Amino acid sequence: MTRRKRRQPEKAASGRHRLLATLGPGFITGASDDDPSGIATYSQVGAQFGYGMLWTMPFSWPLMTAIQAISGRIGRITGHGIAGNLRRYYPHWLARVVVALMVAANIANIGADIAAMGEALKLLVGGRAIVYSVLFALLSIALQVFIPYHRYARFLKWLTIALFAYVAVVFAVRVPWSAALRGTFLPAISLTPAYLTAVIAVFGTTISPYLFFWQASEEAEETADAPRDKPLKKAPWQARSHLRRINTDTAIGMAFSNLVAYFIILTCAVTLHARGVDDINSAAEAAEALRPIAGNFTFLVFSAGIIGTGLLAIPVLAGSAAYAVGELMHWHVSLESKPRQAKGFYAVLVAAVLLGLSLDFTSINPIKALFWAAVINGLVAVPVMVMIMLLANNPRAMAEFTLPPVLKIAGWMATAVMLAAMIGMLVTWLR
């Protein structure tokens, strides 16, 4: 009896350790999806449409899980990221256009995220938001450039705790769950331009091209950095454990991402929409609007979460841009390398953060541009997803590891949903 009692905590700790070890690129990718710009989009649709957008989260979860798992498989199987494979199997001009659009959207996202973090800290402690924005940008650059990614990734995993702030917020307000559940499972879908634009903005935020590029590149980098690991098409005996890990990691990461997004929409529906506040332009503005309605606790938690999620998301946004450009240019790309070993890669990473920061010093309102950046992401996602699906079913690229039927169906369904949302939005605009 005594021995058994001593061993059980060890087994539980070992199980938790194994789970944490399983959580990697997929989990960080999912958590980074709820960045300040995503929070702004979810806050806006919650304030504007109330419970009418809650259905998008359970609906999009299997779709985004499938396309992210496929992206991770491409990186692990081929040993190259999305851009590297586009360069090998598609016309160079097409790869350049796709990467350029993704990088431009990432820079807008970075600018909006940095601005939101500065505003959030100003709300909490006072002072000048622009000064805080500069400090956050420099801190993010320093962490990415001077700390090897395997250490930084542990820090990023702990930062995901900040996202639980948005789950906690719901328990500080009174939720009419019958209305919320109706909006989740029996939605009243509208065909108005505003509604369809909001739908594609939500899908563009949850199913974003930069997430595909990041997860594939991280899986590819792990095949280069781990001494025993190789691309699966060169080491097929490693496939079972790695593909199972990718599926688990991605499913948990995307479920976590969508759960948090669901609670953000719900919080703003219960508080802001119910009080007639339907025009929110930033995450910080949402936090400030919540204070008189939901109290100081909700305001503090919402504001602090913006900073934590920003620190989590900026490395993914800047890193995915650097990976994409570096792979396209056939440079050495690695967050594990020292700056002098990957000069071009780190130059793109630093430039992406600084260009995003520069938007905060211009007359361009990065927060206003943010919603449209999400729309652009939704539009760009369709051709990128088509190319990913064709690539994942190409035996030249994937050898024996072309997609199994379940992932193939789910991946094409995700692509079809994004295409339908895009067409619906364009048709309503042209009326």
C-alpha positions in Angstrom: 0.0 0.0 0.0 2.8 2.4 0.9 4.7 1.8 -2.3 1.6 2.2 -4.4 0.9 5.6 -2.9 4.4 6.8 -3.6 4.4 5.6 -7.2 1.0 7.1 -8.2 2.2 10.8 -8.1 5.3 9.8 -10.1 3.1 8.3 -12.7 0.8 11.3 -12.8 3.8 13.6 -13.0 5.2 11.5 -15.8 1.9 11.6 -17.7 1.8 15.4 -17.4 5.4 15.6 -18.6 4.6 13.5 -21.6 1.6 15.6 -22.4 3.7 18.8 -22.2 6.3 17.2 -24.3 3.7 16.4 -26.9 2.5 20.0 -27.1 4.7 21.8 -29.5 4.3 23.6 -32.8 0.6 22.8 -33.1 -0.2 24.1 -29.6 1.8 27.3 -29.9 0.3 27.9 -33.3 -3.2 27.5 -31.9 -2.5 29.8 -28.9 -0.9 32.5 -31.1 -4.1 32.6 -33.2 -5.7 34.4 -30.3 -3.4 37.4 -30.6 -4.5 41.0 -29.9 -5.7 41.4 -33.4 -7.7 38.2 -33.2 -9.1 39.4 -29.9 -10.1 42.7 -31.6 -12.0 40.8 -34.4 -13.7 38.5 -31.9 -14.6 41.4 -29.7 -16.1 43.3 -32.7 -18.3 40.4 -33.9 -19.4 39.7 -30.3 -20.4 43.4 -29.8 -22.0 43.8 -33.2 -23.8 40.4 -33.6 -24.2 39.2 -30.1 -24.6 35.4 -29.9 -25.0 35.2 -33.7 -21.3 34.4 -34.3 -20.8 31.8 -31.6 -21.4 29.0 -34.1 -18.3 29.9 -36.1 -16.0 28.4 -33.3 -17.3 24.8 -33.1 -17.8 24.8 -36.9 -14.3 26.0 -37.7 -12.5 23.7 -35.2 -12.3 20.5 -37.2 -11.6 22.5 -40.4 -8.7 24.4 -38.9 -7.4 21.3 -37.1 -7.3 19.4 -40.4 -5.5 22.1 -42.5 -3.0 22.7 -39.7 -2.3 19.0 -39.2 -1.8 18.8 -43.0 0.7 21.7 -42.9 2.6 20.1 -40.0 2.7 16.8 -41.9 4.2 18.6 -45.0 7.0 20.0 -42.9 7.8 16.8 -41.0 7.6 14.6 -44.1 9.5 16.7 -46.6 11.9 18.5 -44.2 10.8 21.9 -45.8 8.2 24.5 -44.9 5.3 25.6 -47.1 7.4 28.2 -49.0 10.2 25.8 -49.6 7.8 23.3 -51.1 6.1 26.0 -53.2 9.4 26.9 -54.7 10.1 23.3 -55.6 6.7 22.3 -57.0 5.0 25.5 -58.3 6.0 28.4 -60.6 8.3 30.8 -58.8 6.1 33.8 -59.6 3.1 32.2 -57.9 5.2 31.4 -54.8 6.5 35.0 -54.7 2.9 36.4 -54.9 1.6 34.2 -52.1 4.5 34.9 -49.8 4.4 38.7 -50.5 0.7 38.8 -49.6 1.2 36.7 -46.5 4.1 38.9 -45.3 2.2 42.1 -45.9 -0.8 40.8 -43.9 1.7 39.7 -41.1 3.2 43.2 -40.9 -0.2 44.8 -40.5 -1.0 42.2 -37.8 2.3 42.9 -36.0 1.6 46.6 -36.1 -1.9 46.2 -34.7 -0.7 43.7 -32.0 2.1 46.0 -30.8 -0.2 49.0 -30.7 -2.8 47.0 -28.7 -0.1 45.9 -26.2 1.0 49.5 -25.7 -2.6 50.6 -25.2 -3.3 47.8 -22.8 -0.3 48.6 -20.6 -1.3 52.3 -20.7 -4.8 51.3 -19.4 -3.2 49.4 -16.6 -0.4 51.7 -15.4 -0.8 55.0 -17.3 1.9 56.6 -19.3 2.5 56.8 -23.1 1.2 53.9 -25.2 3.7 54.5 -28.0 6.7 54.2 -25.6 5.4 50.9 -24.4 4.8 49.7 -28.0 8.5 50.5 -28.8 9.7 48.6 -25.7 7.5 45.6 -26.5 8.8 45.5 -30.1 12.4 45.6 -28.9 11.8 43.0 -26.3 10.2 40.6 -28.8 13.1 41.1 -31.2 15.7 40.5 -28.5 14.0 37.3 -27.4 13.7 35.9 -30.9 17.2 36.8 -32.0 19.3 36.0 -29.0 17.6 33.1 -27.3 17.6 29.7 -29.0 14.1 28.6 -30.0 14.0 25.4 -27.9 14.4 27.6 -24.8 12.1 30.4 -26.0 9.4 27.8 -26.9 9.1 26.8 -23.2 8.5 30.5 -22.4 5.8 30.6 -25.2 4.1 27.6 -23.7 3.8 29.3 -20.3 2.5 32.5 -22.0 -0.5 30.5 -23.2 -1.7 30.7 -19.6 -2.6 34.3 -20.4 -5.4 33.1 -22.6 -7.2 31.5 -19.7 -8.0 35.1 -18.7 -10.7 35.2 -21.3 -12.2 32.0 -20.0 -12.2 33.4 -16.5 -13.9 36.6 -17.6 -17.1 34.7 -18.5 -17.5 33.6 -14.9 -17.5 37.2 -13.7 -20.6 38.1 -15.7 -24.1 36.6 -15.9 -24.5 34.5 -19.1 -28.0 33.6 -20.4 -26.8 30.1 -21.5 -30.0 29.2 -23.3 -29.5 32.1 -25.7 -25.8 31.4 -26.0 -26.3 27.7 -26.8 -28.9 28.6 -29.5 -26.4 30.9 -31.1 -23.8 28.1 -30.9 -25.9 25.2 -32.4 -28.9 26.9 -34.0 -27.5 30.0 -35.6 -29.7 32.6 -37.4 -27.4 33.2 -40.4 -27.8 36.5 -42.3 -26.8 37.1 -45.9 -26.2 40.8 -45.4 -22.7 42.2 -46.5 -21.9 43.1 -42.9 -22.6 39.6 -41.6 -20.7 37.8 -44.4 -17.8 40.1 -44.1 -17.6 39.4 -40.4 -17.8 35.6 -41.1 -14.9 35.7 -43.4 -13.0 38.0 -41.0 -13.5 35.4 -38.3 -12.5 32.6 -40.6 -9.5 34.7 -41.9 -8.4 35.1 -38.3 -8.8 31.5 -37.3 -7.7 29.9 -40.5 -4.8 32.2 -41.5 -2.0 31.5 -44.0 0.8 32.5 -41.6 -0.3 29.7 -39.3 0.2 27.2 -42.1 3.7 28.5 -42.8 4.7 28.6 -39.2 3.7 25.1 -38.2 5.2 23.5 -41.3 8.4 25.4 -40.9 8.7 24.5 -37.2 8.1 20.8 -37.9 10.7 21.0 -40.7 13.2 22.7 -38.4 12.8 20.0 -35.8 13.9 17.4 -38.4 17.1 19.4 -38.8 17.8 20.2 -35.2 17.1 16.9 -33.5 20.1 14.6 -34.2 18.0 11.4 -34.5 15.1 12.9 -36.5 15.0 13.1 -40.3 12.3 14.0 -42.8 9.9 11.1 -42.7 10.2 10.3 -46.4 13.9 9.6 -45.6 13.1 7.8 -42.3 9.6 6.2 -42.7 10.2 4.1 -39.6 9.7 7.3 -37.5 6.4 8.1 -39.1 4.0 6.5 -36.7 5.1 8.3 -33.5 5.6 11.7 -35.2 2.3 11.7 -37.2 0.4 10.7 -34.1 2.1 13.5 -32.1 1.3 16.1 -34.8 -2.4 15.0 -34.8 -2.6 15.2 -31.0 -0.7 18.5 -30.7 -2.7 20.2 -33.4 -6.1 19.0 -32.2 -5.4 20.2 -28.6 -3.9 23.5 -29.9 -6.8 24.3 -32.2 -9.4 23.3 -29.5 -7.7 25.6 -27.0 -7.6 28.4 -29.6 -11.3 28.1 -30.5 -12.4 27.7 -26.9 -10.7 31.0 -25.9 -12.1 32.8 -29.0 -15.6 31.4 -28.2 -15.4 33.0 -24.7 -14.2 36.3 -26.0 -17.2 36.5 -28.4 -19.5 35.4 -25.6 -18.1 38.0 -23.1 -18.6 40.8 -25.6 -22.1 39.6 -26.6 -23.2 39.4 -22.9 -21.8 42.8 -21.9 -21.2 45.1 -24.9 -23.9 43.9 -27.3 -26.5 43.7 -24.6 -25.8 47.4 -23.7 -25.9 48.6 -27.3 -22.1 49.0 -27.7 -21.6 47.6 -31.1 -18.5 49.4 -32.6 -15.2 48.1 -31.1 -12.0 48.9 -33.0 -9.4 47.3 -30.9 -8.8 44.8 -28.1 -7.8 47.7 -25.7 -11.0 49.5 -26.6 -13.0 46.4 -25.8 -11.2 46.1 -22.4 -12.0 49.8 -21.6 -15.6 49.4 -22.7 -16.0 46.4 -20.3 -14.9 48.3 -17.2 -18.2 50.2 -16.5 -20.3 47.3 -17.6 -18.6 44.2 -16.1 -16.4 45.7 -13.4 -12.7 46.2 -12.7 -11.9 42.4 -12.5 -13.0 41.8 -16.0 -11.2 44.9 -17.2 -7.9 44.0 -15.6 -8.0 40.4 -16.8 -9.0 41.4 -20.3 -6.2 44.0 -20.5 -3.5 41.8 -19.0 -4.4 39.0 -21.4 -3.7 41.3 -24.4 -0.1 41.8 -23.4 0.5 38.1 -22.8 -1.1 37.0 -26.1 0.8 39.7 -28.0 4.1 38.4 -26.6 3.0 35.0 -27.8 1.8 36.0 -31.2 4.5 38.4 -32.5 7.2 35.7 -32.7 4.9 33.5 -34.8 3.9 36.4 -37.1 7.5 37.6 -37.6 8.9 34.1 -37.6 6.5 32.8 -40.3 7.4 35.8 -42.5 11.1 35.1 -42.0 10.7 31.4 -42.7 8.6 32.0 -45.9 11.0 34.6 -47.4 14.1 32.6 -46.4 12.8 29.3 -47.8 11.8 31.1 -51.0 15.2 32.7 -51.4 16.9 29.4 -50.4 18.6 30.9 -47.4 19.6 29.1 -44.2 16.5 29.4 -41.9 16.5 28.5 -38.3 15.5 30.1 -35.0 18.1 27.9 -33.4 20.9 29.5 -35.3 23.0 32.4 -34.2 22.3 35.7 -36.1 25.6 35.5 -38.0 24.7 32.0 -39.2 21.3 33.1 -40.7 21.7 36.8 -41.5 19.0 37.0 -44.1 16.5 35.1 -42.0 16.9 37.3 -39.0 17.0 40.4 -41.1 13.5 39.6 -42.4 12.3 38.8 -38.9 13.6 42.1 -37.4 12.3 44.1 -40.4 8.8 42.6 -40.1 8.6 43.7 -36.4 10.1 47.2 -37.1 7.8 47.7 -40.1 4.8 46.7 -38.1 5.9 49.1 -35.3 6.4 51.9 -37.9 2.7 51.8 -38.7 2.0 53.0 -35.2 3.9 56.2 -36.0 2.0 57.0 -39.2 -1.5 58.4 -39.9 -2.5 54.8 -40.9 -4.6 53.4 -38.2 -3.3 49.8 -37.8 -6.3 48.8 -35.8 -8.8 49.9 -38.5 -6.6 48.2 -41.1 -6.6 45.1 -38.9 -10.2 43.9 -39.7 -9.4 44.2 -43.4 -6.1 42.4 -42.9 -8.2 39.5 -41.5 -10.4 39.7 -44.6 -7.3 39.6 -46.8 -6.1 36.6 -44.9 -9.4 34.9 -45.6 -9.1 35.7 -49.3 -5.4 34.6 -49.5 -6.1 31.5 -47.6 -8.1 29.9 -50.4 -5.4 29.6 -53.1 -2.8 28.7 -50.4 -5.1 26.0 -49.1 -5.6 24.6 -52.6 -1.8 24.5 -53.1 -1.3 22.8 -49.8 -3.9 20.2 -50.5 -2.4 19.5 -54.0 1.1 19.3 -52.4 0.0 17.0 -49.6 -1.4 14.6 -52.2 1.7 14.8 -54.5 3.7 11.5 -54.3 6.8 13.4 -55.6 6.8 15.6 -52.5 5.3 13.3 -49.9 6.5 9.8 -51.1 4.3 7.2 -49.4 2.8 9.7 -47.0 0.1 11.3 -49.1 -3.0 12.2 -47.1 -5.2 9.5 -45.6 -8.9 9.7 -46.7 -10.1 11.4 -43.5 -7.6 14.3 -43.7 -8.1 14.6 -47.4 -11.9 15.0 -47.0 -11.5 17.4 -44.1 -8.8 19.5 -45.8 -10.9 19.9 -49.0 -14.0 20.7 -46.9 -12.0 23.4 -45.1 -10.9 24.8 -48.5 -14.5 24.7 -49.8 -15.9 26.5 -46.8 -13.3 29.3 -47.1 -14.1 29.6 -50.9 -17.8 29.7 -50.2 -17.4 32.4 -47.6 -15.2 34.4 -50.0 -17.7 34.1 -52.9 -20.6 35.0 -50.6 -18.9 38.1 -49.4 -17.9 39.3 -52.9 -21.4 38.7 -54.3 -23.1 40.7 -51.5 -20.6 43.5 -52.1 -21.4 43.6 -55.8 -25.1 43.8 -55.4 
